[in-house]
């Protein structure tokens, strides 16, 4: 006896029907309820407030949006929903013209269907198409974000990588030149990092890098920009911050790291320290010059015994002293 094939049920979908005409809503509702291969939850809205309430309450898998809605047009709703990536939208319109269709797709619709000659088959087909298209778009977006993350973020620490942090620095220099704003930059280096690897192993060394990255993130402002410059070096950019304020941030971070216990895989506890070279951006200074001064300041911090923040003044400030 041949075993019967078990029908695979599609996951439940929530469809929001937006139409101010009760008769049109009823027609669409009737057709949608006849879908047999999916479990469907239907929501209906005829007014702007009802649409907003439905969107605010949680997940919507598909929006069937009439073009002519009171208060805010269907195109306006479409643009807002598409921009926020809330759900795929199929535009339904009584007057199906090429201009309206083109505008709908331009605003982010994944499907378009005139109400004239609307049938159960057409509606079911556009729903299936829209859901599949949305799934493809979401997957493509996720793949793009993954590639961007791989290209811009350090895989170990989660911070910006060298290329990305230097890109951020170039952007900030452009903004600082335009708006005549100060900013500071610190290059931080872990003291005696080779000894950590030699004594506790490279896994412990990786753990130190991860922990320091987390400490930096927790102890700088949301506006500050942090990256792994390479090896055991980090760059911290402090926008709209002069040297005096930046030194306070840098030294608090140095103290926090010094007091933090590190552990290897065997449970051995140890501590580490960091040195920092801190500089303030000078008018019209480029990125290589700024980083070279920060490197020089870092070298002086190491030379003076490590575990310290060393400031190196730029030419304009030195001339005033």
C-alpha positions as semicolon CSV with decimal commas, in nm:
position;residue;x (nm);y (nm);z (nm)
1;X;0,000;0,000;0,000
2;X;0,148;0,334;-0,108
3;X;0,175;0,580;0,185
4;X;-0,015;0,903;0,143
5;X;0,195;1,217;0,104
6;X;0,153;1,459;0,387
7;X;0,054;1,806;0,268
8;X;0,305;2,068;0,379
9;X;0,117;2,363;0,526
10;X;0,257;2,709;0,464
11;X;0,321;2,919;0,776
12;X;0,047;3,148;0,904
13;X;0,035;3,491;0,743
14;X;-0,124;3,814;0,865
15;X;-0,273;4,025;0,588
16;X;-0,383;4,385;0,641
17;X;-0,651;4,505;0,399
18;X;-0,654;4,886;0,373
19;X;-0,955;5,024;0,189
20;X;-1,213;5,287;0,289
21;X;-1,482;5,122;0,075
22;X;-1,660;4,847;0,279
23;X;-1,781;4,675;-0,038
24;X;-1,430;4,651;-0,180
25;X;-1,297;4,526;0,156
26;X;-1,566;4,259;0,162
27;X;-1,476;4,142;-0,190
28;X;-1,107;4,120;-0,111
29;X;-1,181;3,952;0,224
30;X;-1,399;3,691;0,053
31;X;-1,128;3,604;-0,198
32;X;-0,851;3,591;0,061
33;X;-1,054;3,365;0,291
34;X;-1,072;3,109;0,011
35;X;-0,698;3,056;0,024
36;X;-0,660;2,689;0,119
37;X;-0,284;2,636;0,116
38;X;-0,210;2,895;0,384
39;X;-0,347;2,979;0,726
40;X;-0,448;3,345;0,706
41;X;-0,528;3,603;0,973
42;X;-0,710;3,901;0,825
43;X;-0,698;4,257;0,958
44;X;-0,900;4,541;0,804
45;X;-0,858;4,918;0,813
46;X;-1,063;5,191;0,648
47;X;-0,915;5,497;0,819
48;X;-0,564;5,630;0,878
49;X;-0,586;5,569;1,253
50;X;-0,687;5,207;1,199
51;X;-0,395;5,148;0,963
52;X;-0,149;5,299;1,210
53;X;-0,290;5,095;1,498
54;X;-0,258;4,774;1,299
55;X;0,104;4,851;1,205
56;X;0,191;4,946;1,564
57;X;0,053;4,624;1,712
58;X;0,310;4,394;1,561
59;X;0,404;4,177;1,268
60;X;0,219;4,221;0,941
61;X;0,318;3,983;0,661
62;X;0,141;4,158;0,374
63;X;-0,045;4,484;0,317
64;X;-0,310;4,516;0,046
65;X;-0,331;4,893;0,010
66;X;-0,595;5,089;-0,181
67;X;-0,449;5,390;-0,360
68;X;-0,720;5,631;-0,247
69;X;-0,731;5,645;0,132
70;X;-0,870;5,927;0,351
71;X;-0,624;6,149;0,538
72;X;-0,313;5,993;0,390
73;X;-0,304;5,848;0,041
74;X;-0,218;5,487;-0,030
75;X;0,106;5,602;-0,198
76;X;0,205;5,789;0,118
77;X;0,137;5,482;0,330
78;X;0,330;5,269;0,082
79;X;0,634;5,500;0,097
80;X;0,632;5,497;0,478
81;X;0,589;5,120;0,511
82;X;0,856;5,049;0,249
83;X;1,105;5,292;0,405
84;X;1,067;5,126;0,746
85;X;1,073;4,777;0,590
86;X;0,759;4,684;0,786
87;X;0,595;4,454;0,531
88;X;0,553;4,395;0,157
89;X;0,282;4,611;0,002
90;X;0,056;4,529;-0,293
91;X;-0,119;4,835;-0,431
92;X;-0,484;4,793;-0,528
93;X;-0,638;5,067;-0,739
94;X;-0,972;5,128;-0,900
95;X;-0,817;5,312;-1,196
96;X;-0,531;5,098;-1,314
97;X;-0,297;5,318;-1,517
98;X;0,065;5,271;-1,613
99;X;0,154;5,595;-1,431
100;X;0,007;5,473;-1,102
101;X;0,173;5,133;-1,142
102;X;0,511;5,295;-1,213
103;X;0,477;5,525;-0,912
104;X;0,379;5,233;-0,689
105;X;0,686;5,031;-0,782
106;X;0,904;5,341;-0,750
107;X;0,776;5,393;-0,395
108;X;0,857;5,034;-0,301
109;X;0,550;4,820;-0,382
110;X;0,623;4,452;-0,450
111;X;0,300;4,408;-0,643
112;X;0,025;4,601;-0,820
113;X;-0,328;4,496;-0,906
114;X;-0,618;4,697;-1,053
115;X;-0,957;4,631;-0,892
116;X;-1,116;4,630;-1,235
117;X;-1,165;4,265;-1,323
118;X;-1,036;4,153;-0,986
119;X;-1,071;3,778;-0,939
120;X;-0,988;3,521;-0,676
121;X;-0,716;3,371;-0,897
122;X;-0,552;3,707;-0,967
123;X;-0,553;3,801;-0,600
124;X;-0,413;3,465;-0,489
125;X;-0,140;3,483;-0,753
126;X;-0,034;3,836;-0,653
127;X;-0,030;3,738;-0,284
128;X;0,195;3,438;-0,354
129;X;0,418;3,649;-0,577
130;X;0,444;3,932;-0,322
131;X;0,533;3,700;-0,033
132;X;0,798;3,519;-0,240
133;X;0,938;3,849;-0,369
134;X;0,956;3,991;-0,016
135;X;1,138;3,680;0,107
136;X;1,392;3,719;-0,174
137;X;1,437;4,090;-0,100
138;X;1,486;4,025;0,273
139;X;1,741;3,753;0,200
140;X;1,926;3,979;-0,044
141;X;1,932;4,255;0,218
142;X;2,061;4,015;0,483
143;X;2,334;3,896;0,245
144;X;2,429;4,256;0,167
145;X;2,448;4,344;0,537
146;X;2,662;4,036;0,600
147;X;2,903;4,132;0,321
148;X;2,918;4,491;0,447
149;X;2,990;4,365;0,798
150;X;3,268;4,139;0,671
151;X;3,412;4,431;0,475
152;X;3,393;4,690;0,755
153;X;3,418;4,512;1,089
154;X;3,692;4,316;1,261
155;X;3,577;3,956;1,304
156;X;3,735;3,912;1,649
157;X;3,641;4,234;1,829
158;X;3,336;4,349;1,632
159;X;3,492;4,695;1,601
160;X;3,553;4,879;1,275
161;X;3,851;4,728;1,095
162;X;4,152;4,930;0,981
163;X;4,008;5,023;0,642
164;X;3,674;5,128;0,787
165;X;3,811;5,331;1,080
166;X;4,042;5,519;0,844
167;X;3,743;5,583;0,619
168;X;3,552;5,725;0,918
169;X;3,851;5,944;0,999
170;X;3,857;6,086;0,646
171;X;3,484;6,160;0,669
172;X;3,523;6,335;1,003
173;X;3,812;6,547;0,876
174;X;3,591;6,664;0,590
175;X;3,313;6,757;0,834
176;X;3,556;6,926;1,075
177;X;3,700;7,137;0,795
178;X;3,354;7,236;0,679
179;X;3,210;7,323;1,020
180;X;3,533;7,432;1,195
181;X;3,492;7,181;1,477
182;X;3,752;7,022;1,703
183;X;3,802;6,650;1,745
184;X;4,063;6,429;1,905
185;X;4,217;6,096;1,820
186;X;4,382;5,835;2,040
187;X;4,588;5,535;1,938
188;X;4,578;5,276;2,216
189;X;4,826;4,989;2,241
190;X;4,823;4,697;2,486
191;X;5,140;4,694;2,693
192;X;5,349;4,372;2,682
193;X;5,091;4,195;2,467
194;X;5,350;3,948;2,338
195;X;5,403;3,830;2,696
196;X;5,029;3,762;2,726
197;X;5,045;3,534;2,422
198;X;5,368;3,371;2,538
199;X;5,253;3,310;2,898
200;X;4,883;3,236;2,857
201;X;4,847;3,136;2,493
202;X;4,699;3,295;2,183
203;X;4,342;3,210;2,284
204;X;4,392;3,415;2,599
205;X;4,540;3,691;2,382
206;X;4,227;3,688;2,165
207;X;4,017;3,701;2,480
208;X;4,207;4,009;2,596
209;X;4,145;4,182;2,263
210;X;3,773;4,101;2,281
211;X;3,747;4,218;2,642
212;X;3,929;4,544;2,575
213;X;3,709;4,612;2,273
214;X;3,402;4,561;2,494
215;X;3,547;4,785;2,767
216;X;3,616;5,062;2,515
217;X;3,263;5,039;2,375
218;X;3,109;5,058;2,721
219;X;3,320;5,352;2,834
220;X;3,304;5,590;2,538
221;X;3,011;5,797;2,415
222;X;2,769;5,686;2,146
223;X;2,915;5,953;1,919
224;X;3,274;5,828;1,956
225;X;3,413;5,601;1,685
226;X;3,625;5,297;1,772
227;X;3,824;5,062;1,552
228;X;4,091;4,798;1,564
229;X;4,388;4,956;1,390
230;X;4,584;4,632;1,373
231;X;4,727;4,368;1,606
232;X;4,686;4,500;1,960
233;X;4,629;4,863;1,857
234;X;4,298;5,048;1,865
235;X;4,192;5,388;1,737
236;X;3,940;5,600;1,926
237;X;3,803;5,911;1,754
238;X;3,625;6,165;1,973
239;X;3,421;6,410;1,760
240;X;3,359;6,766;1,879
241;X;3,596;6,710;2,171
242;X;3,906;6,913;2,259
243;X;4,225;6,767;2,407
244;X;4,138;6,852;2,765
245;X;3,807;6,664;2,759
246;X;3,956;6,381;2,554
247;X;4,234;6,327;2,806
248;X;3,975;6,271;3,079
249;X;3,797;6,007;2,867
250;X;4,124;5,837;2,774
251;X;4,262;5,825;3,128
252;X;3,936;5,691;3,274
253;X;3,948;5,417;3,013
254;X;4,314;5,342;3,096
255;X;4,226;5,310;3,466
256;X;3,924;5,090;3,391
257;X;4,136;4,850;3,186
258;X;4,413;4,839;3,448
259;X;4,164;4,732;3,715
260;X;3,992;4,466;3,502
261;X;4,080;4,102;3,563
262;X;4,162;3,885;3,263
263;X;4,151;3,504;3,259
264;X;4,297;3,231;3,044
265;X;4,126;2,900;2,963
266;X;4,276;2,740;3,278
267;X;4,128;3,010;3,500
268;X;4,455;3,191;3,566
269;X;4,389;3,556;3,649
270;X;4,607;3,838;3,523
271;X;4,582;4,209;3,446
272;X;4,704;4,421;3,160
273;X;4,768;4,788;3,097
274;X;4,745;5,010;2,792
275;X;4,931;5,313;2,662
276;X;4,770;5,585;2,452
277;X;4,892;5,856;2,221
278;X;4,640;6,140;2,215
279;X;4,631;6,427;1,967
280;X;4,391;6,699;1,863
281;X;4,315;6,763;1,499
282;X;4,470;7,076;1,348
283;X;4,294;7,285;1,084
284;X;4,350;7,144;0,733
285;X;4,551;6,849;0,872
286;X;4,512;6,525;0,677
287;X;4,467;6,175;0,818
288;X;4,827;6,049;0,768
289;X;4,966;6,352;0,952
290;X;4,721;6,314;1,241
291;X;4,793;5,942;1,279
292;X;5,168;6,003;1,258
293;X;5,143;6,248;1,550
294;X;4,932;6,003;1,750
295;X;5,191;5,731;1,681
296;X;5,465;5,964;1,802
297;X;5,268;6,037;2,119
298;X;5,216;5,663;2,173
299;X;5,591;5,603;2,134
300;X;5,659;5,868;2,402
301;X;5,402;5,702;2,633
302;X;5,584;5,370;2,594
303;X;5,920;5,539;2,643
304;X;5,804;5,700;2,967
305;X;5,706;5,371;3,127
306;X;5,378;5,264;2,961
307;X;5,032;5,259;3,125
308;X;4,978;5,626;3,053
309;X;4,808;5,873;2,820
310;X;5,056;6,094;2,637
311;X;4,938;6,413;2,467
312;X;5,128;6,556;2,174
313;X;5,033;6,913;2,087
314;X;5,002;7,021;1,727
315;X;5,213;7,300;1,576
316;X;4,946;7,567;1,629
317;X;4,924;7,498;2,004
318;X;5,300;7,457;2,050
319;X;5,353;7,798;1,895
320;X;5,130;7,953;2,162
321;X;5,324;7,806;2,451
